[in-house]
Amino acid sequence: MEWATLYITGKSDFSQEVRKRLDHARINYMTGYMGTGNGKHDMYWLDEREDIRDVKEAIGGKLIWKHRLRFYTNLDAFMEGRTRQETSEFSPEELHLIHTMQELEGAAH
């Protein structure tokens, strides 16, 4: 059996929920170790015969949307996506301004 690497990123700790869904769907996989400890990145080795679409269907749209999961099948794409996410996150000042604007908008309605 050959293994293909799958990297998953998300907004919050999603690993246990994803593993539970993969186990329930009987997807052949092994967990990897990213060493980040922040719960926003995870790695799996899938049986190369598994289709990524089947994996996504096993995880489910609600879980993918809830954690904003993104799937990468190679390291280069994963690293590029990770860098893009880090540079696009808002600073604390920007988040405060957004929150203030939302409050003002809510008060106007």
Residue, then its C-alpha position, 0 to 999 in steps of 0.5 A: m500500500e502506498w501513502a499520499t500526504l494530506y495537509i489540513t489547515g483551519k481556524s480552530d482545533f479540528s483534529q479530533e472531529v476530523r479523525k472521528r469522521l474519518d474513522h466512521a467513514r472507514i477511510n484508510y489513513m494514518t495521522g502525522y505530526m506537525g509539531t505546531g501544537n496550535g491545533k490549526h494545522d494537521m497532517y494525514w497519510l491516506d491510502e493513495r487509492e482514496d479520493i480527496r473528494d471522498v475524504k471531504e465528503a466523509i468530513g462533511g460540509k458543516l465541519i469544513w465550514k465551521h473550521r474553515l478547513r483547507f486541504y493541500t496534497n503537497l507541501d509547497a501548496f500547504m506552505e504557500g497557503r499557510t504564509r498567505q493566511e498569516t499575512s492576511e490576519f488582522s492586527p488587534e488594532e484592525l480587529h478593534l476598528i472592525h468591531t467599533m464599525q459593526e457596533l456603529e452600524g448596528a446602532a444605526h439600524 
